[in-house]
Amino acid sequence: MGSKGFVFGNFNVFFKKGEKEIKDYVILWDDIQFTDKTLFENLVKILPTWDVAKNFLKQLLNFEGIMIKDDRFLINNEDRIYNYVSKLSINHEQKRAIFSILHRCNIDNINYPPPRFNGAIRHIVQIIILFGFVFNKEDIIPKKLKRINGNPIEIVYNIGHPNNPHSLDKEEFNQIYQELVKNDFLKEVH
């Protein structure tokens, strides 16, 4: 990954070499390293209603390079992702978020390759569950998580960490994803 920058209005995204695997890279929003927690905080801020969040998911999941195959999202090169995202009819901050999410899925596939891991599915499911908490959509919050009180951002962030008492494992994330597909939730946003 080069130090090439991508611009969405006043919002910049850069990449720099990561340290986990040979092809690993990290995402920077301006000079700040992109993290799941900063993404979740940003999504809550920039997606004020359920309809806006559904449209955001639709734009994210309609990228033709993102699909499930052997427990992984297949994502093509950064220019192709940029060309897709830059043409979306959403605001620049939302474009930056989608661009970064697609690359975050790609990074997970590099550092935690399927089929042993499923970081890309985990990441997408966490975003959907976050929307469930924020917009009171009980049908997309797993039963295991409904009884947890607290900040939705912290809850969703922590379910992705294996040493947390509320964490979900690979099979649970896959099951949730399959249930969302079976219950036509993902069809609703496609």
Secondary structure, 3 states (H helix, E strand, C coil): CCCCEEEECCEEEEEEECCCCCCCEEEEECCEECCHHHHHHHHHHHCCCHHHHHHHHHHHHCCCCCCEECCEECCCCHHHHHHHHHCCCCCHHHHHHHHHHHHHHHHHHHHCCCCCCCHHHHHHHHHHHHHHHHCCCHHHCCHHHHCCCCCHHHHHHHCCCCCCCCCCCHHHHHHHHHHHHHCCHHHHHC
